[in-house]
C-alpha cells in the first residue's frame, strides 16, 4: 500500500510541474487523482480490501498514462526519463507507511448519531485531563493509533466540553 502513496505523490509533483509549463489538465484526470488519494487514505484507516487496492491502482494508472504523455510533449527526454525512474522506483520499493502517510482524517468506531472531536494532547493538555473532563460531560474517549484522542457523545455535551477546554487552556 505504501507504494501507492509514493506513486500518488510523484504524480502530484509531475502534475505541478506540467502546470508550471501551462499544460491544461482535464477535470477527469484531477478527479481521478483525488479519488486515488481518498482510496489510499481509506485503505490505511480501515485496512485495504483487494477491491480498494485494485481501484486505487486503476485510477493511478489512468493519471500516470495521461501525465507521462503530456510530459513527453513538454519536457526534454532527460527530464521525462527522470520522471519514469521515479515512478518505477515507486512501483518497486516498499515504503514504510509511517514515513509518508499523513495522519488519518477518517474516524471509525463512532456511532452515526454521535458528534465527535479529535484532540492532540501535549504538555499543556494531558491525556489524563481530557479523560477527566470527558467523564464529567458523559463523553466517550477512543485513542487512535497515532496517539490522538477521539472524544464523542451528544452534541450539547461535546460543545460544553470544548468550551471548558478552551476556557481552561486559552
N, C-alpha and C positions, 0 to 999 in steps of 0.2 A: 504494500500500500504506500509506503514512503516514496517509492519511485514515482508514483502518480503525482504526488505533490511536487516533487522535484521537476518533473516534466511540465506540470502546470505553471510553475514559477518561471521556467525557461521560456515557455510560450508567451507568458505575460511580458517578459522582458523583450522578446522579439517583437511583439505587437507594439510596444512602446517605441522601439527603435524604428519600426516601419512608419508609425505615426509622425515621428520626427522628420521623416522624409516625405511627408504629406501624402502618404498612401491612405486611401479611404477604406476602412474595414467595414464590411457589411454587418448589419444588425444581427443576422443569424449567427455569424461567427462569434461576435461578442457574447451573445446569449448562450451559445454552446460552451464558451469558456467559463462563464458564470455558473452554468449548470454543473459543469465538471467540478468546479470548486465546491459547490454545495454538496455534491455527492461524495466528494473526498472527505469533507468535514463530517457528513452524516455517517460515513463508514467508520470513521475514527471514534465517533461518540457511541455508536450502538454495536460496533463490531460489523465487519463487512460481510454481506451475503455475496454469493457468487454473482448474482444478478446485478447488484450495485457496482461491483468492480468491473463487470463487463460493460455496463452502460457508461461508466466513467471513461473507460478506455476508448469506447466508440466516439464519445464527444471529443476527447483529446486528440484522437487520430484525425477527425474531421478538421479541427482547428489547425493541427500541425500541417496537414496537407495544403490548406489554403495559405497559411503564413509562409511556409517554405517556398511555395510557388511565387508568392509576392516578393520574398527576399531574393530569389534568383533573378527577378526582373529589375530589382532596385540596387542591390549591393554588388560589390566586386566578388569574384569567385572565391577569394581567400576568406572573406567575411562569411560567405554562405557556408563554406567548409567548416569554419569555426562554430557556427550555429549547429550544423549537422553533428559535429563532435560532441557538443554539449548535450544534445538530445539523445545521442547514442549512449553517453555516459549515464544519463538518467535512466535509460532502459536497462542498463547492465548492473548498476550499483544498487545496493540495498542501503537506504538511508535510515539512520536511527530516527524513529518517529519523534522523539523528544527534541531533536536538534532543530527541526524546521516547522513542526506542527504548531500552529497558533493555539492559544487557549480556546477550548471549545465554547461555542456560543449556544450550543444545543443543551437543553435541560431535559433530563429524563427523571423518572421516579417522582414526579409531582402530579397530583391529581388534576384533572382538567378544570375542576371548579375552584381551584385554589389560585391565589396570587402569590408571586414569589419575587425574591430579590437575591442577587448574587453579591457576596461580600468577600473582599480580600482582607485578611487580618494583617496587622503589622504590630510594631512595638507599642503604639498608642491604643489600638483597638485589638485586644487579645481575643482569642477563640473562647476563652472562659467567659469573658464579658458578654460576647454575643450570645452564648448559650444561656447565660443567666437572664439577659433581657428577653430573649425569645421565650423562655419558660414563663416569665411574668406575663407575656402577652398571648400565651397559649399557642405558640407557633412551633412548627417542626423544623429541625435543622438537619440537613444532609451534607456530609462532607464529600467533596469531589476529589478525584484522583490527584489533581494539581494543588490541593490544599485549600481551595476556595470553599466557601460555605454557601449553600442554598437555604434560605430561610423562607418558609411558605406557610400560608394559612389564609384566613378570611381577610378580605380587602381592608376593612377598618383596622384590624389588628396589625396588619403589615404597615399601614400608614402610620399608626401610633408608634410602632417600633422604630420606623425610620426617623420620625420626629424626635423621639427620645435619644436616639443615637446622634442625630445632628446637633441637638441641644447640648448633649454631654461632651461631644468631641469637636465642636466647631470653635 
